[in-house]
Amino acid sequence: MTAYQAGDYIKVEFKDQSDPIGEWMWVRVESCDEKNRIVFGVLDNEPISDLRSHVGLGSRLAVSFDKIREHRKAWEFSQQ
């Protein structure tokens, strides 16, 4: 079983040249490559920073495990 499964959500840190803090956004996992430590998924947030010129809601992404800051199953959002 992989660490991140299709349908899971990961919170990813996105760095922006104009903002040293960056922005954290949710990505819905489509697949995971454990060997290369990469998660493939779809951005589930609309960026609020200058990142809008690079990514947007629905963008397909490949994310390194090193950029993942949080991991949740989809059902965890409905319990809050």
C-alpha positions in Angstrom: 0.0 0.0 0.0 1.3 3.4 -0.9 1.6 6.3 1.6 -0.7 8.5 -0.5 -3.7 6.9 -2.3 -6.0 8.2 -5.0 -8.7 10.5 -3.5 -6.5 11.5 -0.5 -5.5 15.1 0.0 -2.1 16.6 0.6 -1.3 20.1 1.7 1.7 21.3 -0.3 4.0 24.3 0.2 4.4 26.5 -2.9 7.2 29.0 -2.9 6.8 32.3 -4.7 9.7 34.6 -5.7 7.8 37.7 -4.4 6.8 36.2 -1.1 9.4 34.4 1.1 6.6 32.7 3.1 4.9 31.1 0.2 1.4 29.6 0.1 0.0 26.3 1.2 -2.7 24.6 -0.9 -4.5 21.3 -1.1 -3.9 18.8 -3.9 -6.2 15.9 -4.5 -4.0 12.8 -5.1 -4.4 10.8 -8.3 -1.4 8.5 -7.9 1.8 8.0 -6.0 5.3 6.9 -7.2 6.8 5.6 -3.9 10.2 4.8 -5.5 10.7 8.3 -6.8 8.9 9.9 -3.9 6.4 11.9 -6.1 2.7 12.4 -5.8 0.6 13.2 -8.9 -2.6 15.1 -8.4 -4.9 18.1 -9.1 -4.7 21.4 -7.3 -7.9 21.8 -5.3 -7.4 25.5 -4.3 -7.4 28.8 -6.2 -4.1 30.5 -5.4 -4.3 33.9 -3.8 -0.7 35.0 -4.5 1.3 35.7 -7.6 1.3 31.9 -8.2 -1.9 32.4 -10.2 0.2 33.1 -13.2 1.7 29.6 -12.9 -1.0 27.3 -11.5 -4.7 27.4 -10.9 -7.6 25.4 -9.6 -7.6 22.1 -11.5 -3.9 22.2 -12.5 -2.3 18.8 -12.7 0.9 18.6 -10.6 3.7 16.4 -9.7 4.7 17.0 -6.1 7.9 15.8 -4.3 7.3 14.2 -0.9 9.5 16.9 0.5 6.9 19.6 -0.2 4.1 17.8 1.5 3.1 19.4 4.9 -0.1 17.5 5.7 -2.0 14.4 4.6 -5.7 13.7 5.0 -8.2 11.2 3.7 -11.2 12.7 1.9 -13.6 11.5 4.7 -11.7 13.5 7.3 -13.0 16.8 5.8 -16.7 15.7 6.2 -16.2 15.1 9.9 -15.3 18.7 10.7 
